[in-house]
Amino acid sequence: MTETHIHDHYDHEGSKLGMWLFIFTELLFFGGLFIVYAVMRYKNGTAFSLAAEELNVSIGTINTIILLVSSATIAMSISSIQMKKVKLTLFLLGMTLLLALVFLVNKYFEWGAKIGHGIYPGSEKLAELGHGEVLFFGLYYFMTGLHALHIIIGIIFIAIVMVKVKKEKIHANRFVQLENAGLYWHLVDVIWIFLFPLFYLIA
């Protein structure tokens, strides 16, 4: 029994360590993109400011609130599983998934509006705006698109965790996978917290 307990303990620690290492590499990757953005912004300040005016600040703000609330719901789900409140845990995880889907729907309509107006990489209208605007929207589509991909991965991750909670594979005494899902989702939130002001509130 003692050996099994020790083995499980190290499995949990290894899983959490692996997630932290993954988060660290993701932060390095996005950190590099933010540096590229900063350099391009420095060289094309006026063009970036003008291009940012094309973005919908209201949608960006709503999506920011959505992600902040979703981070709160997944954090509360970890506390609820520790209190053995399985139904509440599933409800909170379901709310997190719902908020994530709303975020993606908002992003879909936002991208759709821009593409509908001919503002997308490779378009003639964007090329006419100038080199700085091309760089801005190139970074915008790439970085927000990459973030949306992380949202989709997070949705799959959380859905798998929900199934395991239902099957009691994740419970009050074994919930490291739920914690890892929470860490990943907080990463998604933190990345957006940087993306939002850089693209939407730039002056």
GITA-V680741 format. One line per field, one symbol per residue. ss: DSSP state (H for helix, E for strand, - for the rest). A space follows every 50 residues. Layout:
ss->???
//
This chain:
ss->-HHHHHHHHHHHHHHHHHHHHHHHHHHHHHHHHHHHHHHHHHH-HHHHHH HH----HHHHHHHHHHHHHHHHHHHHHHHHHH---HHHHHHHHHHHHHHH HHHHHHHHHHHHHHHH-------HHHHHH-HHHHHHHHHHHHHHHHHHHH HHHHHHHHHHHHHHHH----E--E-HHHHHHHHHHHHHHHHHHHHHHHHH ---
//
